[in-house]
Amino acid sequence: MAKAKSRYVCNQCAAEFSQMFGRCPDCSAWGSLQEVSIAPDPATTNSLTRIPTRKKSSDPAQARTALTLAQIGDDHQTRLTSGYDELDRVLGGGIVPGSLVLIGGEPGIGKSTLLLGVAQQLMSRHPTLYVCAEESAQQVKLRSQRLGLTDANSTNLYLMPETDLETIMQELLSLRPPVAVIDSIQALYFANLTAAPGSVSQVRECTSALMRVAKRENITLFIVGHVTKDGSIAGPKVLEHLVDTVLYFEGDRFATHRLLRSVKNRFGATQEIGVFEMAERGLVEVKNPSELFLGNRDEPAPGTATIVACEGTRPLVVELQALVSPTSYSSPRRTTTGIESNRFLQILAVLEKRIGIPLSKLDAYVASAGGLNVGEPAVDLGIAIAVAASFRDRIVDPRTVLIGEVGLGGQVRPVSQLDLRLKEAAKLGFKRAIIPNTQVLQDYGLKLIPVTKVLDAIVAALPRTQFPPSEDEIAQDSSD
């Protein structure tokens, strides 16, 4: 009897090795290799995962399978509406038939709630299959009743509590629904693989088989994926390469709003976000997300500044809050919330070197309102003004927005989509905008203040404030 062989597969890059390594030789990830047993008999491989072979033909015209671009017909497929405008925006205008959409996020963030709501919206027009691999049918029905879905309206929604891949694929071929939900891919298993469900080989084989069925039968698949401790989707990176769209659910567990961000999209823009709010009856769309990330402009506080960030093609007006205070330790603390920490340290160094603010002896904190992650360089000027305002205990005009990238030499550099940002600021009632010294294509009713250096921006945002500060003012601020 032949012995079962073992291979070691990296769960980060899906590389295979014949022996165990503590560190993957391909991607250099530590502790990422997992042992996978290989069945000794290749005849046990299921036909659903076996790659078919084509017989050779003597006729060259029949043997040719590749087509030129001109020979391929124009098949204009109409996108399906999910029922959520925010989800359609993230997907690039709607659901593309035959596409694979992978949704990841922390447990309890709202992945199953969103997909059940999508199935509820689609079932009025198309039959929809919901594979609940982690829950029973009764549990899904209880959640559907909480979302307001009655039995009389659910004749086109099919629930399938199953984890066997072959059974699920037979149901897909039998029902042929336009849209199907797999919740989740880590719970499925292929019987002819000896690895446990959720392992690298199981996730890879199940996703590959589902992809072939979806492309051949033109079925749109929404696949739920678990995340690891560092926030990435569990399983090999090949899982993200196989699908057409990768969406991540983001949000603070202490807040009610949720962000759906696209990090890969073959049919639309990447880094597009959709904003939802978790309510009693599931996820509710937020039509104007800028108001969610703005503070109270009627009672401004020192150390706050307003910026306009662009997430994909959507501009968002966000309030930044900074706090500078004397340190109680030998090394000052640097804490960020929603801002990239390395970017914050770079801006602090520019303020100390080019402006003369002694931040090396002060603790510095910065946070974005609502916990939104803003990592683009256009928020640099807002961070610098907020830190300077907190250091001098000054208030920035709440009707002013700040847009610009800060260079290491203290320059204010141009940013992309400036006109789109200014249009959003004018729509929300702002009166002034401190921007890089570039040409603006249109007048949006804002008083534009172009600057070339960070010092000029500080003077414009904090009038009648001396920079760099004098030695007496530094001593007074440190004692306070």
Secondary structure, 3 states (H helix, E strand, C coil): CCCCEEEEEECCCCCEECCCCCECCCCCCECCEEEEEECCCHHHCCCCCCCCCCCCCCCHHHHCCCCCHHHCCCCCCCCECCCCHHHHHHHCCCECCCCEEEEECCCCCCHHHHHHHHHHHHCCCCCEEEEECCCCHHHHHHHHHHCCCCHHHCCCEEEECCCEHHHHHHHHHHHCCCEEEEECHHHCECCCCCCCCCCHHHHHHHHHHHHHHHHHHCCEEEEEECECCCCCECCCCHHHHHCCEEEEEECCCCCCEEEEEEEEECCCCCCCEEEEEEECCEEEECCCHHHCCCCCCCCCCCCEEEEEEEECCEEEEEEEEEEEEECCCCCCCEEEECECHHHHHHHHHHHHHHHCCCHHHEEEEEEEHHHCCECCHHHHHHHHHHHHHHHHCCCCCCCEEECCEECCCCEEECCCCHHHHHHHHHHCCCCEEEEECCCCCCCCCCEEEEECEHHHHHHHHCCCCCCCCCHHHHHHHHHC
